[in-house]
């Protein structure tokens, strides 16, 4: 495995500063790490630029970037940890591909999965990005947003067309999201991937924020009316179970209260 000496030294600096709440001077860091001062200056410059370290006079200390990284790690571990048993149980109950996704900008990003054993199934890749407006996970996470928030995330229409069934306007998407909130789950059928029917429900944390969404992907030929009802019920139940594990009190989608001002929404149309 390749090792970067510069990265190792940067972690040495962070480790030293982690033990020194009041920070350290360049000379103190040189003595503690054994790295020459001229080399440390370059490392500290990069760390300050990334806001993981700040310079206050002649002293260096950890900055807000470290807190942000720690919070992101903690959230990721919590969400992934809560998904593992729930995802396995859901996959075992339906034998279909189960995924966990989060919203990243205008995309849904898939961060965990449980694979189906069916010969015809979705081959899911962790890390894959799909447009939020065209994916069930994306719709589940867009549904709690009001109009201004929705426009802030998606920007201008028309949206990217993935198939001939993709919703490409705000009018179409709003109607779909209203239906999503009434049902408590999102659906796509042929909208993102032709021949695939996906059902997804949002996962809420202790603050009531939708932090992720669970989805089940089923080839359309296996998704009859009875199967659809079963999958939807199982997905909603799994999302509620995971939400409870994350400390949520309300585990279902709520209706969005419209705002009075839509100036931002008009500008994005």
C-alpha positions, 0 to 999 in steps of 0.5 A: 500500500502506498504511503504519503509522508506529507499526509502522515505528517499532517495527521501528526500535527492534528494529533498534537493539536488535539491534545493541546486545546490552547494550541501550539507554536511552530517551534512547539509543533516542530519539537513534538513532531520532529518535522522541520519548521520549513516543512511544517509551514507548508503543511499548516498552510494547507490545513488552515486553507481547509479550515481544519487548523486556524492560526491565531497570532503565533499559535495554531489550533484545531478549527471548525473543519475538524468538528464538521468532519467529526459530525459527518463521520458520526452521522454516517456511522449512525445511519449506516449502523442503523440500516444494517439490521433493518436492510437485511431484514427487509431484503430477506422478507422481499428478496429484492435489492434494498438500498440506503441513499442520502441527498447530495445537492440535486442527486441521490447518492447510495451509501449502503445496500443489501443485494437480492438473490434473484437471477434478474435484479438491480445490480446496485453500486455503493457510491452511485449518484442518480438525479433526485427528481428521477429516483425514488430515494431522491423523491422521498428526500425531496418530499419534506421540502417546501417550494423554496427549498425544492428550488434551491436544491434542484435549480432550473427546469427542465430537469434531466430526462433519464427515460421517456417517463422522467418528470422534467418540470416542477409542476409534474414533480410537485404533483408527484411529491404531494402524492408521496406525502399522502402515501408516506412513500415515493415511487418511480416506475421506468422514470430513472431506469427502464423496466425498474419499479422502486419504492422508497421512504424517508428516514428521520433522525432525533431532530425530525430531519430526513437524513436518508431514505430506504428503497426497494428496487423491483423489476417491473415484471415482478411488481404486480398490484399485490406485490406493490402493496406488500413492498410499500408496506415493508419499506415504510415499516423499515424506514420507521424502524430505522427512524426510531433507532435514530431517535425520531419521534415522528417516523412518517412524512408530514404535509409541507406548509406552503410559504407566503413568499415564492419570489425565489421559486419564481426566479428559478422557473 
